[in-house]
Amino acid sequence: MPLSENEQRLLEQIERALVEDDPKFASTVRSTNPRTYLLRRVRRSAGVFVLGLVVLVVGVVLNQVPLTVVLGILGFAMMLFAALRGAADLRRMSGRGPDTGRRAPGVRGRPGGRQRQPRSSSSFMERVEERWRRRWEDGS
């Protein structure tokens, strides 16, 4: 959704005030690429995942029942957290993250090319019966 003229004017005023107040910070913010930050987070997530795997393997190798269980749970939790965080950061890098609210530019429809049909107000059973009827009509 594009910004209105008033919102654009306010944004420009805020930007000018920022440049006047702290030019070093403004130039740093302009030159920083968000993809670099997200790529760094993906690398950290990969490191935490590997560390979790090491903790899990060490727990299995030690073979002491209470310690094995604790290290196994800790290693699994680390791996799960790292995988979820890394996947979310990769989604944001591709432009399909939860903070974008829309698909990346140029991406249309659902993956696989099928478009979702709008839901009708009919019940589930009515839709099943309609599909069954169409299948028999097309097959005959």
Secondary structure as GFF3:
##gff-version 3
##sequence-region A 1 140
A	DSSP	alpha_helix	5	21	.	.	.	ID=ss1
A	DSSP	alpha_helix	23	31	.	.	.	ID=ss2
A	DSSP	alpha_helix	34	62	.	.	.	ID=ss3
A	DSSP	alpha_helix	65	94	.	.	.	ID=ss4
A	DSSP	alpha_helix	124	139	.	.	.	ID=ss5
###
